[in-house]
Amino acid sequence: MAVHKKYNKSVLGRGLDDLGNGRGLDALIDTGEVQTQGSSNLNEIAIDHIEPNPNQPRREFDEEALQELAASIREIGIIQPVTLRQTADGRYQIIAGERRWRASQIAGLTAIPAYIRTVEDENVMEMALVENIQREDLNAIEIALAYEHLSETTGMTQEKISERVGKSRAAVTNYMRLLKLPAQVQMALKNREIDMGHARALLALDSPSVQIKLFREIQKNGYSVRKVEEMVNMLKNGEDVVTAKKKIAAHAQLPEDFAVLRERLSGFFKTKVQMTCSPKGKGKISIPFANEEELERIMNALDSVGNK
C-alpha cells in the first residue's frame, strides 16, 4: 500500500578609542592574525621551533608511556593542543604539554597544534579582549579562547563574562566547551572547515577517539549538522560509526513519500524517528528515547491513538 502525499558592539566599545594616547584599539589588536595582547590563539607550530620550559618541575619522563602516547598520536593525532608562549628570539616555550611535545617528536610529527599565550597589562588586556570578542570576523575557537582567558586572568564567572560581552550565558558556555574537543576538530573549526553546529554535536560524545572518527566522516562526506546529530544519537544508543553511516545513507535514499511520513511521525512523538526502507518496500521504524520520562511520553502518545 503506497503512502500518499497527503502526509503532507555596544557593551564596552564606547570610549576605547581614547586608549593608547589616541591611537585607539589599532595599537592593541593585530587584526591580521587576531593576536590580542594578553589573549590566546590556536596555530600549528613547527616542533623544532618549540623548546621546553627550563623551570619545568618534571625532569623525568617514562619512556614506555611516551612510546604509548606516540603510538596514539600516530593513529588519531594530538587530542589536546599544547600551550606555548613566544620568547624574545621568536621561538616558543612550553607552558603545558611537554609530554605531548616529546611524544609528537617520537611519532615523527613536524608541527603540532598549540595555544599561543601572551601576557600584558591586565586592565588593558581585558578591555582589548572584550572589544575583540565583539568583532564580526572572529572564528569560534578565537572567541572560546578569549572567554577562557577572561575567566582565568580576571576571575570572571561565565555569567559575568556574558554581561560584559553582551551575550547569553548559554552562548558563552557553548563557546568555552569547544575547547574540550580534540585538536583536529578545533583546527577545522578555526579554519571554518566545519560549522559550530557540527562541533556542538560532537561534544555530545564522551570518547575523543569516536569524536575524531565521526569528524573524519564529516570531512569525507560533507554531512549536514542535522545528519551529524542523527549519527551522534545512534552512537549514543550503542551503534558504531560504520553502522550509523550506513543508516544515514539508507535514510537519504528514502522515497519522498516515506520521508514525509517519517517527519510526521517525528512531529507526533516529538523525537527524531528513524526509518529504513529497502528497494522492495520492507523497512523498520525506530523511536529512540533518552530516559524513562521520554518513554512514558511516547507510550502515552501511542495510547492516545489506540483510544480514538
VOKEBA-507809 format. One record per atom (N, C-alpha, C): residue in three letters; x, y, z. Coordinates in steps of 0.02 Angstrom, whole numbers, padded with zeros to 5 digits, always signed. Example, Ala and Ser with C-alpha at 12.3 -4.5 7.8 and 13.67 -1.06 7.14 Angstrom:
<sites>
ALA+00660-00284+00390;ALA+00615-00225+00390;ALA+00660-00165+00390;SER+00642-00112+00354;SER+00684-00053+00357;SER+00645+00002+00394;
</sites>
This chain:
<sites>
MET+00043-00060+00000;MET+00000+00000+00000;MET+00044+00062+00000;ALA+00033+00105-00049;ALA+00076+00164-00056;ALA+00059+00215-00003;VAL+00107+00253+00016;VAL+00096+00308+00063;VAL+00081+00370+00023;HIS+00022+00399+00031;HIS+00002+00456-00011;HIS+00034+00521+00013;LYS+00037+00569-00031;LYS+00071+00631-00015;LYS+00030+00677+00028;LYS-00029+00654+00051;LYS-00068+00696+00097;LYS-00033+00705+00163;TYR+00018+00662+00178;TYR+00059+00673+00237;TYR+00105+00731+00222;ASN+00057+00758+00213;ASN+00097+00816+00196;ASN+00141+00845+00256;LYS+01394+02310+00940;LYS+01454+02313+00983;LYS+01446+02368+01039;SER+01402+02352+01076;SER+01384+02413+01113;SER+01400+02410+01187;VAL+01421+02354+01214;VAL+01427+02345+01287;VAL+01489+02381+01315;LEU+01547+02370+01283;LEU+01608+02400+01311;LEU+01646+02440+01258;GLY+01617+02453+01202;GLY+01652+02484+01147;GLY+01663+02558+01155;ARG+01617+02593+01190;ARG+01622+02665+01194;ARG+01682+02686+01236;GLY+01719+02734+01209;GLY+01775+02762+01246;GLY+01840+02726+01236;LEU+01841+02670+01201;LEU+01903+02632+01193;LEU+01951+02667+01144;ASP+01923+02712+01102;ASP+01968+02747+01056;ASP+02015+02794+01093;ASP+02002+02807+01157;ASP+02046+02850+01196;ASP+02108+02814+01220;LEU+02109+02747+01212;LEU+02166+02709+01237;LEU+02229+02725+01196;GLY+02286+02717+01228;GLY+02350+02722+01192;GLY+02364+02790+01163;ASN+02348+02845+01201;ASN+02363+02913+01179;ASN+02330+02929+01112;GLY+02266+02907+01106;GLY+02229+02924+01045;GLY+02238+02875+00989;ARG+02280+02824+00998;ARG+02292+02777+00944;ARG+02234+02729+00937;GLY+02193+02721+00990;GLY+02136+02675+00986;GLY+02157+02603+00990;LEU+02109+02558+00973;LEU+02122+02487+00980;LEU+02170+02460+00927;ASP+02182+02499+00873;ASP+02230+02476+00824;ASP+02298+02466+00855;ALA+02312+02501+00910;ALA+02376+02494+00944;ALA+02378+02431+00986;LEU+02319+02401+00999;LEU+02316+02344+01043;LEU+02303+02279+01006;ILE+02270+02283+00949;ILE+02246+02222+00916;ILE+02277+02215+00848;ASP+02306+02157+00835;ASP+02331+02139+00769;ASP+02273+02109+00731;THR+02243+02147+00685;THR+02183+02124+00651;THR+02197+02071+00599;GLY+02260+02056+00586;GLY+02276+02004+00537;GLY+02267+01935+00566;GLU+02305+01918+00618;GLU+02303+01852+00649;GLU+02262+01852+00713;VAL+02231+01908+00729;VAL+02190+01916+00789;VAL+02230+01895+00851;GLN+02288+01923+00860;GLN+02329+01908+00918;GLN+02321+01965+00968;THR+02265+01965+01003;THR+02253+02017+01053;THR+02305+02012+01109;GLN+02331+02070+01129;GLN+02379+02069+01184;GLN+02348+02039+01245;GLY+02381+01991+01276;GLY+02355+01959+01336;GLY+02306+01904+01321;SER+02299+01885+01257;SER+02250+01834+01239;SER+02284+01771+01216;SER+02247+01728+01179;SER+02273+01665+01154;SER+02250+01656+01083;ASN+02287+01616+01044;ASN+02263+01596+00979;ASN+02287+01526+00965;LEU+02254+01491+00920;LEU+02270+01422+00904;LEU+02304+01419+00836;ASN+02363+01388+00834;ASN+02401+01383+00772;ASN+02438+01316+00769;GLU+02460+01299+00709;GLU+02507+01243+00700;GLU+02577+01271+00706;ILE+02618+01244+00752;ILE+02686+01269+00764;ILE+02736+01213+00749;ALA+02788+01230+00713;ALA+02840+01181+00697;ALA+02873+01156+00761;ILE+02881+01091+00765;ILE+02908+01060+00826;ILE+02978+01086+00842;ASP+03018+01097+00789;ASP+03087+01119+00803;ASP+03091+01193+00823;HIS+03033+01227+00825;HIS+03032+01296+00849;HIS+03010+01300+00923;ILE+02999+01241+00952;ILE+02974+01237+01021;ILE+03028+01210+01066;GLU+03032+01238+01126;GLU+03081+01214+01175;GLU+03047+01206+01243;PRO+03071+01161+01284;PRO+03041+01150+01350;PRO+03055+01209+01396;ASN+03014+01215+01447;ASN+03024+01266+01498;ASN+03079+01242+01545;PRO+03133+01281+01553;PRO+03187+01260+01597;PRO+03166+01255+01670;ASN+03110+01287+01687;ASN+03084+01283+01755;ASN+03031+01229+01765;GLN+03023+01188+01714;GLN+02976+01132+01719;GLN+02996+01088+01778;PRO+02951+01077+01826;PRO+02969+01037+01885;PRO+02981+00964+01868;ARG+02948+00939+01815;ARG+02959+00869+01797;ARG+03024+00862+01757;ARG+03066+00818+01779;ARG+03131+00809+01746;ARG+03136+00740+01712;GLU+03095+00693+01733;GLU+03099+00626+01705;GLU+03032+00608+01673;PHE+03035+00576+01614;PHE+02976+00555+01578;PHE+02981+00480+01564;ASP+02929+00444+01584;ASP+02929+00372+01574;ASP+02931+00356+01500;GLU+02983+00320+01478;GLU+02994+00306+01408;GLU+02937+00263+01378;GLU+02916+00213+01416;GLU+02863+00169+01391;GLU+02798+00208+01382;ALA+02782+00251+01430;ALA+02721+00292+01424;ALA+02726+00339+01365;LEU+02786+00367+01353;LEU+02795+00411+01295;LEU+02784+00373+01230;GLN+02809+00311+01226;GLN+02800+00271+01166;GLN+02726+00256+01154;GLU+02689+00242+01208;GLU+02617+00229+01201;GLU+02581+00291+01177;LEU+02600+00349+01205;LEU+02568+00411+01184;LEU+02585+00426+01111;ALA+02648+00412+01092;ALA+02669+00423+01022;ALA+02628+00379+00974;ALA+02615+00317+00994;ALA+02575+00272+00953;ALA+02504+00299+00944;SER+02476+00325+00999;SER+02409+00355+00995;SER+02408+00416+00950;ILE+02461+00457+00954;ILE+02465+00517+00912;ILE+02470+00498+00839;ARG+02508+00445+00823;ARG+02513+00422+00754;ARG+02445+00402+00727;GLU+02403+00372+00769;GLU+02339+00346+00747;GLU+02286+00400+00741;ILE+02278+00443+00793;ILE+02223+00491+00792;ILE+02245+00563+00800;GLY+02311+00575+00806;GLY+02335+00644+00814;GLY+02333+00666+00887;ILE+02352+00728+00899;ILE+02352+00757+00966;ILE+02281+00776+00985;ILE+02258+00753+01042;ILE+02191+00768+01064;ILE+02187+00839+01092;GLN+02234+00857+01135;GLN+02233+00923+01168;GLN+02294+00963+01146;PRO+02284+01023+01117;PRO+02342+01063+01097;PRO+02387+01078+01157;VAL+02452+01086+01143;VAL+02497+01109+01196;VAL+02487+01184+01205;THR+02513+01211+01260;THR+02508+01283+01272;THR+02578+01312+01273;LEU+02589+01365+01233;LEU+02656+01394+01225;LEU+02653+01470+01237;ARG+02713+01498+01249;ARG+02720+01570+01247;ARG+02779+01586+01202;GLN+02774+01641+01165;GLN+02827+01660+01119;GLN+02883+01696+01157;THR+02945+01677+01142;THR+03002+01707+01175;THR+03031+01763+01133;ALA+03079+01799+01162;ALA+03106+01859+01128;ALA+03140+01842+01062;ASP+03167+01781+01055;ASP+03202+01763+00994;ASP+03155+01733+00941;GLY+03089+01738+00952;GLY+03042+01715+00903;GLY+03025+01641+00907;ARG+03056+01607+00956;ARG+03040+01537+00966;ARG+02983+01531+01017;TYR+02966+01469+01036;TYR+02910+01458+01081;TYR+02932+01414+01139;GLN+02909+01432+01198;GLN+02925+01394+01258;GLN+02861+01361+01285;ILE+02868+01299+01307;ILE+02810+01261+01329;ILE+02786+01285+01398;ILE+02721+01300+01402;ILE+02689+01314+01466;ILE+02658+01250+01493;ALA+02624+01213+01449;ALA+02593+01149+01467;ALA+02593+01103+01407;GLY+02610+01039+01419;GLY+02607+00991+01365;GLY+02674+00963+01342;GLU+02724+00962+01386;GLU+02790+00938+01365;GLU+02788+00865+01345;ARG+02747+00824+01380;ARG+02742+00753+01362;ARG+02715+00746+01290;ARG+02664+00786+01274;ARG+02635+00783+01206;ARG+02687+00805+01154;TRP+02727+00855+01171;TRP+02779+00879+01125;TRP+02831+00825+01114;ARG+02854+00793+01168;ARG+02905+00741+01162;ARG+02877+00681+01123;ALA+02815+00661+01138;ALA+02785+00604+01103;ALA+02774+00619+01030;SER+02758+00681+01013;SER+02749+00701+00944;SER+02814+00696+00905;GLN+02870+00712+00938;GLN+02935+00703+00905;GLN+02947+00630+00890;ILE+02932+00586+00938;ILE+02941+00514+00928;ILE+02896+00490+00871;ALA+02834+00518+00868;ALA+02786+00498+00816;ALA+02804+00523+00747;GLY+02854+00568+00743;GLY+02876+00593+00678;GLY+02839+00654+00653;LEU+02800+00687+00696;LEU+02765+00747+00675;LEU+02814+00804+00666;THR+02800+00848+00619;THR+02842+00906+00607;THR+02811+00970+00636;ALA+02746+00968+00650;ALA+02711+01025+00680;ALA+02654+00999+00723;ILE+02637+01037+00774;ILE+02583+01017+00819;ILE+02538+01077+00833;PRO+02474+01065+00849;PRO+02429+01120+00867;PRO+02446+01147+00935;ALA+02442+01213+00942;ALA+02461+01244+01006;ALA+02421+01308+01018;TYR+02405+01319+01082;TYR+02378+01383+01103;TYR+02438+01428+01117;ILE+02439+01487+01087;ILE+02493+01535+01099;ILE+02467+01588+01147;ARG+02500+01594+01204;ARG+02478+01641+01256;ARG+02525+01701+01258;THR+02494+01760+01266;THR+02533+01821+01276;THR+02507+01856+01338;VAL+02550+01892+01373;VAL+02529+01924+01435;VAL+02553+01997+01436;GLU+02507+02043+01446;GLU+02524+02113+01453;GLU+02485+02141+01512;ASP+02483+02207+01518;ASP+02446+02239+01572;ASP+02374+02213+01574;GLU+02351+02188+01632;GLU+02288+02153+01636;GLU+02228+02198+01621;ASN+02230+02262+01643;ASN+02172+02306+01631;ASN+02164+02320+01557;VAL+02219+02336+01523;VAL+02216+02349+01451;VAL+02196+02285+01415;MET+02224+02229+01438;MET+02210+02165+01406;MET+02135+02149+01408;GLU+02105+02160+01467;GLU+02033+02144+01474;GLU+01991+02186+01426;MET+02006+02250+01422;MET+01967+02294+01379;MET+01976+02275+01305;ALA+02038+02259+01286;ALA+02050+02240+01217;ALA+02017+02173+01200;LEU+02019+02127+01248;LEU+01987+02062+01238;LEU+01913+02069+01225;VAL+01879+02107+01267;VAL+01807+02115+01260;VAL+01790+02147+01194;GLU+01827+02199+01175;GLU+01814+02232+01111;GLU+01826+02183+01053;ASN+01879+02143+01059;ASN+01896+02097+01006;ASN+01843+02043+00998;ILE+01815+02019+01054;ILE+01763+01968+01052;ILE+01703+01992+01013;GLN+01689+02057+01015;GLN+01630+02084+00982;GLN+01640+02093+00907;ARG+01698+02079+00882;ARG+01709+02085+00810;ARG+01672+02031+00772;GLU+01654+02046+00710;GLU+01614+02000+00670;GLU+01655+01944+00640;ASP+01721+01954+00630;ASP+01760+01907+00591;ASP+01798+01855+00632;LEU+01787+01853+00697;LEU+01821+01803+00738;LEU+01791+01734+00725;ASN+01834+01683+00725;ASN+01806+01615+00721;ASN+01789+01590+00790;ALA+01755+01534+00793;ALA+01728+01509+00857;ALA+01783+01494+00907;ILE+01839+01467+00884;ILE+01894+01450+00930;ILE+01926+01512+00959;GLU+01935+01564+00919;GLU+01962+01626+00945;GLU+01917+01656+00999;ILE+01852+01653+00988;ILE+01805+01678+01038;ILE+01809+01636+01101;ALA+01811+01570+01093;ALA+01815+01525+01151;ALA+01877+01538+01192;LEU+01934+01547+01158;LEU+01997+01561+01194;LEU+01994+01627+01230;ALA+01962+01677+01200;ALA+01956+01742+01233;ALA+01913+01736+01296;TYR+01858+01700+01292;TYR+01816+01690+01351;TYR+01856+01654+01406;GLU+01892+01602+01386;GLU+01930+01564+01435;GLU+01983+01607+01469;HIS+02015+01649+01429;HIS+02069+01690+01457;HIS+02040+01744+01504;LEU+01983+01771+01485;LEU+01950+01818+01531;LEU+01934+01784+01597;SER+01911+01723+01594;SER+01895+01686+01655;SER+01956+01673+01697;GLU+02011+01652+01664;GLU+02072+01634+01700;GLU+02107+01694+01731;THR+02110+01749+01694;THR+02152+01805+01715;THR+02115+01856+01758;THR+02049+01858+01752;THR+02011+01908+01791;THR+01967+01876+01844;GLY+01959+01810+01841;GLY+01916+01776+01889;GLY+01842+01784+01874;MET+01825+01810+01815;MET+01755+01819+01798;MET+01720+01751+01792;THR+01658+01748+01815;THR+01616+01690+01803;THR+01589+01695+01732;GLN+01561+01639+01708;GLN+01532+01640+01641;GLN+01474+01690+01638;GLU+01436+01696+01692;GLU+01381+01744+01693;GLU+01407+01816+01687;LYS+01463+01830+01722;LYS+01491+01897+01719;LYS+01519+01912+01649;ILE+01551+01862+01619;ILE+01577+01870+01552;ILE+01520+01885+01504;SER+01465+01849+01511;SER+01407+01859+01467;SER+01381+01931+01472;GLU+01383+01959+01533;GLU+01360+02028+01542;GLU+01408+02077+01508;ARG+01473+02064+01513;ARG+01523+02110+01486;ARG+01524+02111+01410;VAL+01511+02053+01379;VAL+01515+02050+01306;VAL+01447+02053+01272;GLY+01393+02056+01312;GLY+01327+02062+01282;GLY+01302+01999+01250;LYS+01323+01941+01276;LYS+01299+01876+01250;LYS+01263+01839+01307;SER+01223+01789+01288;SER+01190+01749+01340;SER+01241+01705+01374;ARG+01225+01685+01435;ARG+01270+01640+01471;ARG+01277+01573+01434;ALA+01221+01550+01406;ALA+01223+01486+01368;ALA+01271+01491+01309;ALA+01272+01548+01276;ALA+01317+01557+01219;ALA+01390+01555+01241;VAL+01405+01589+01297;VAL+01473+01588+01324;VAL+01493+01516+01342;THR+01448+01480+01375;THR+01462+01411+01395;THR+01475+01367+01334;ASN+01433+01374+01283;ASN+01440+01333+01222;ASN+01507+01346+01188;TYR+01528+01409+01186;TYR+01593+01425+01155;TYR+01650+01394+01195;MET+01649+01401+01261;MET+01704+01376+01302;MET+01708+01300+01299;ARG+01651+01266+01291;ARG+01651+01193+01286;ARG+01688+01168+01223;LEU+01692+01211+01172;LEU+01727+01192+01111;LEU+01800+01174+01123;LEU+01829+01203+01176;LEU+01900+01191+01191;LEU+01911+01121+01220;LYS+01857+01083+01232;LYS+01863+01014+01255;LYS+01867+00966+01196;LEU+01856+00991+01136;LEU+01859+00948+01077;LEU+01931+00930+01059;PRO+01942+00874+01023;PRO+02009+00857+01000;PRO+02040+00913+00958;ALA+02105+00917+00959;ALA+02140+00971+00924;ALA+02122+00974+00850;GLN+02116+00915+00818;GLN+02099+00914+00746;GLN+02033+00949+00732;VAL+01985+00938+00776;VAL+01919+00968+00767;VAL+01923+01043+00779;GLN+01961+01063+00830;GLN+01969+01135+00844;GLN+02001+01171+00785;MET+02053+01140+00755;MET+02086+01170+00697;MET+02038+01177+00639;ALA+01997+01126+00627;ALA+01949+01128+00572;ALA+01896+01182+00584;LEU+01876+01190+00647;LEU+01828+01242+00664;LEU+01859+01311+00655;LYS+01921+01318+00677;LYS+01956+01381+00668;LYS+01961+01400+00594;ASN+01976+01350+00553;ASN+01984+01361+00481;ASN+01918+01361+00443;ARG+01863+01356+00480;ARG+01796+01357+00452;ARG+01784+01299+00403;GLU+01816+01243+00417;GLU+01805+01183+00376;GLU+01742+01146+00400;ILE+01721+01158+00462;ILE+01658+01133+00488;ILE+01623+01190+00523;ASP+01558+01182+00536;ASP+01520+01234+00570;ASP+01519+01221+00645;MET+01499+01272+00682;MET+01494+01264+00755;MET+01441+01212+00771;GLY+01389+01206+00729;GLY+01338+01155+00740;GLY+01367+01085+00739;HIS+01413+01072+00692;HIS+01448+01007+00690;HIS+01485+00995+00755;ALA+01522+01047+00776;ALA+01564+01040+00837;ALA+01521+01027+00898;ARG+01466+01063+00905;ARG+01422+01054+00963;ARG+01392+00984+00964;ALA+01377+00957+00905;ALA+01351+00889+00902;ALA+01404+00839+00925;LEU+01466+00849+00906;LEU+01521+00804+00926;LEU+01532+00806+01001;LEU+01518+00863+01033;LEU+01528+00869+01105;LEU+01483+00823+01145;ALA+01429+00799+01113;ALA+01384+00753+01148;ALA+01414+00683+01156;LEU+01469+00670+01121;LEU+01503+00605+01126;LEU+01558+00610+01179;ASP+01565+00560+01220;ASP+01613+00561+01275;ASP+01684+00542+01253;SER+01689+00500+01202;SER+01755+00474+01182;SER+01788+00518+01129;PRO+01848+00544+01143;PRO+01883+00584+01093;PRO+01898+00544+01029;SER+01914+00479+01035;SER+01928+00439+00975;SER+01867+00432+00932;VAL+01807+00424+00962;VAL+01745+00420+00923;VAL+01730+00489+00893;GLN+01743+00542+00930;GLN+01733+00609+00902;GLN+01775+00618+00839;ILE+01837+00595+00841;ILE+01882+00602+00784;ILE+01858+00560+00725;LYS+01836+00498+00739;LYS+01810+00454+00686;LYS+01751+00487+00650;LEU+01704+00514+00689;LEU+01646+00546+00659;LEU+01666+00610+00624;PHE+01714+00647+00652;PHE+01739+00708+00620;PHE+01768+00692+00551;ARG+01805+00638+00546;ARG+01833+00619+00481;ARG+01779+00601+00431;GLU+01724+00571+00455;GLU+01668+00556+00410;GLU+01635+00620+00387;ILE+01631+00670+00431;ILE+01603+00735+00412;ILE+01645+00766+00356;GLN+01712+00764+00365;GLN+01756+00791+00314;GLN+01749+00754+00248;LYS+01745+00688+00252;LYS+01744+00647+00192;LYS+01678+00653+00154;ASN+01622+00655+00191;ASN+01556+00652+00159;ASN+01517+00717+00159;GLY+01544+00768+00193;GLY+01510+00832+00193;GLY+01442+00830+00227;TYR+01435+00792+00281;TYR+01371+00785+00315;TYR+01346+00853+00341;SER+01281+00862+00337;SER+01250+00921+00367;SER+01249+00914+00443;VAL+01237+00969+00477;VAL+01233+00967+00550;VAL+01178+00919+00572;ARG+01123+00919+00538;ARG+01067+00875+00557;ARG+01087+00801+00551;LYS+01123+00784+00498;LYS+01144+00714+00489;LYS+01193+00694+00544;VAL+01237+00740+00562;VAL+01285+00726+00616;VAL+01248+00715+00682;GLU+01198+00756+00695;GLU+01159+00747+00756;GLU+01124+00679+00757;GLU+01099+00657+00699;GLU+01068+00591+00695;GLU+01119+00536+00709;MET+01179+00543+00681;MET+01231+00493+00691;MET+01253+00492+00765;VAL+01258+00550+00795;VAL+01277+00553+00866;VAL+01225+00516+00909;ASN+01161+00526+00894;ASN+01109+00491+00931;ASN+01116+00415+00923;MET+01132+00393+00863;MET+01142+00321+00851;MET+01202+00295+00892;LEU+01256+00333+00892;LEU+01316+00313+00928;LEU+01302+00310+01003;LYS+01263+00357+01029;LYS+01246+00357+01100;LYS+01200+00299+01118;ASN+01165+00273+01068;ASN+01121+00216+01079;ASN+01155+00149+01065;GLY+01221+00150+01059;GLY+01258+00088+01053;GLY+01282+00069+00984;GLU+01265+00108+00933;GLU+01289+00092+00866;GLU+01362+00114+00860;ASP+01396+00086+00809;ASP+01463+00110+00793;ASP+01460+00157+00733;VAL+01516+00189+00717;VAL+01517+00239+00664;VAL+01498+00209+00597;VAL+01523+00148+00582;VAL+01508+00116+00518;VAL+01434+00103+00510;THR+01403+00075+00563;THR+01331+00061+00560;THR+01290+00125+00554;ALA+01309+00175+00593;ALA+01273+00239+00589;ALA+01278+00269+00519;LYS+01337+00263+00489;LYS+01347+00289+00422;LYS+01301+00254+00372;LYS+01294+00188+00378;LYS+01251+00150+00333;LYS+01178+00171+00342;LYS+01158+00182+00405;LYS+01089+00201+00417;LYS+01074+00271+00390;ILE+01123+00315+00396;ILE+01114+00382+00368;ILE+01106+00378+00293;ALA+01146+00335+00261;ALA+01140+00325+00189;ALA+01072+00298+00171;ALA+01047+00252+00211;ALA+00980+00223+00199;ALA+00926+00276+00206;HIS+00934+00319+00255;HIS+00885+00373+00265;HIS+00884+00419+00205;ALA+00943+00432+00178;ALA+00948+00478+00122;ALA+00914+00450+00060;GLN+00907+00383+00056;GLN+00878+00351-00002;GLN+00803+00338+00006;LEU+00773+00361+00061;LEU+00702+00350+00071;LEU+00662+00385+00015;PRO+00611+00350-00013;PRO+00567+00384-00061;PRO+00536+00445-00028;GLU+00518+00493-00068;GLU+00491+00556-00042;GLU+00431+00545+00004;ASP+00386+00500-00016;ASP+00326+00488+00024;ASP+00344+00462+00094;PHE+00392+00416+00097;PHE+00413+00389+00161;PHE+00449+00441+00203;ALA+00488+00484+00171;ALA+00522+00537+00207;ALA+00472+00585+00240;VAL+00418+00600+00203;VAL+00366+00644+00230;VAL+00333+00610+00290;LEU+00320+00544+00284;LEU+00289+00508+00339;LEU+00335+00507+00400;ARG+00400+00498+00389;ARG+00448+00499+00445;ARG+00446+00566+00482;GLU+00441+00620+00444;GLU+00438+00686+00475;GLU+00374+00695+00516;ARG+00319+00668+00490;ARG+00255+00672+00527;ARG+00259+00632+00592;LEU+00289+00573+00588;LEU+00296+00533+00649;LEU+00342+00567+00700;SER+00396+00598+00675;SER+00441+00634+00720;SER+00404+00690+00756;GLY+00361+00726+00718;GLY+00323+00779+00749;GLY+00272+00753+00799;PHE+00241+00696+00784;PHE+00190+00668+00829;PHE+00221+00645+00895;PHE+00279+00610+00890;PHE+00310+00583+00950;PHE+00358+00632+00983;LYS+00370+00689+00949;LYS+00416+00741+00974;LYS+00486+00713+00987;THR+00508+00671+00941;THR+00576+00645+00943;THR+00595+00625+00871;LYS+00658+00617+00857;LYS+00680+00601+00790;LYS+00669+00528+00775;VAL+00616+00512+00738;VAL+00601+00444+00719;VAL+00648+00422+00663;GLN+00676+00362+00670;GLN+00721+00335+00620;GLN+00684+00284+00577;MET+00695+00286+00512;MET+00659+00241+00467;MET+00707+00217+00412;THR+00706+00153+00400;THR+00744+00124+00344;THR+00695+00090+00297;CYS+00714+00086+00234;CYS+00669+00056+00184;CYS+00711+00026+00129;SER+00699-00038+00113;SER+00734-00072+00059;SER+00700-00056-00008;PRO+00733-00070-00064;PRO+00702-00058-00129;PRO+00636-00096-00138;LYS+00628-00151-00101;LYS+00566-00191-00107;LYS+00511-00166-00061;GLY+00524-00112-00024;GLY+00473-00084+00018;GLY+00474-00108+00090;LYS+00519-00154+00106;LYS+00525-00177+00175;LYS+00568-00129+00215;GLY+00552-00121+00279;GLY+00591-00074+00318;GLY+00577-00080+00392;LYS+00600-00030+00428;LYS+00594-00030+00501;LYS+00586+00041+00526;ILE+00543+00050+00576;ILE+00535+00115+00609;ILE+00562+00109+00680;SER+00605+00156+00699;SER+00635+00155+00765;SER+00620+00222+00799;ILE+00596+00217+00863;ILE+00580+00278+00901;ILE+00627+00280+00962;PRO+00681+00319+00959;PRO+00728+00321+01015;PRO+00702+00362+01074;PHE+00725+00346+01134;PHE+00709+00386+01193;PHE+00770+00388+01238;ALA+00779+00444+01273;ALA+00839+00456+01313;ALA+00831+00435+01386;ASN+00768+00431+01409;ASN+00757+00414+01480;ASN+00686+00388+01489;GLU+00669+00371+01550;GLU+00603+00342+01564;GLU+00547+00393+01551;GLU+00560+00456+01563;GLU+00509+00507+01552;GLU+00491+00511+01478;GLU+00543+00509+01435;GLU+00529+00511+01363;GLU+00491+00449+01340;LEU+00510+00391+01368;LEU+00474+00329+01351;LEU+00401+00334+01371;GLU+00388+00361+01431;GLU+00319+00367+01454;GLU+00279+00413+01409;ARG+00312+00468+01387;ARG+00278+00515+01342;ARG+00260+00481+01275;ILE+00307+00441+01249;ILE+00294+00405+01186;ILE+00238+00355+01194;MET+00238+00318+01251;MET+00185+00269+01263;MET+00117+00303+01270;ASN+00115+00361+01303;ASN+00052+00397+01310;ASN+00026+00420+01242;ALA+00073+00439+01197;ALA+00053+00459+01130;ALA+00023+00399+01092;LEU+00053+00341+01100;LEU+00026+00281+01068;LEU-00042+00263+01097;ASP-00049+00269+01163;ASP-00113+00254+01195;ASP-00168+00301+01170;SER-00150+00364+01159;SER-00200+00412+01136;SER-00226+00394+01067;VAL-00183+00365+01025;VAL-00204+00343+00959;VAL-00250+00283+00965;GLY-00232+00236+01010;GLY-00271+00175+01018;GLY-00340+00187+01047;ASN-00348+00242+01085;ASN-00412+00256+01117;ASN-00460+00295+01073;LYS-00435+00313+01015;LYS-00478+00352+00970;LYS-00525+00307+00930;
</sites>
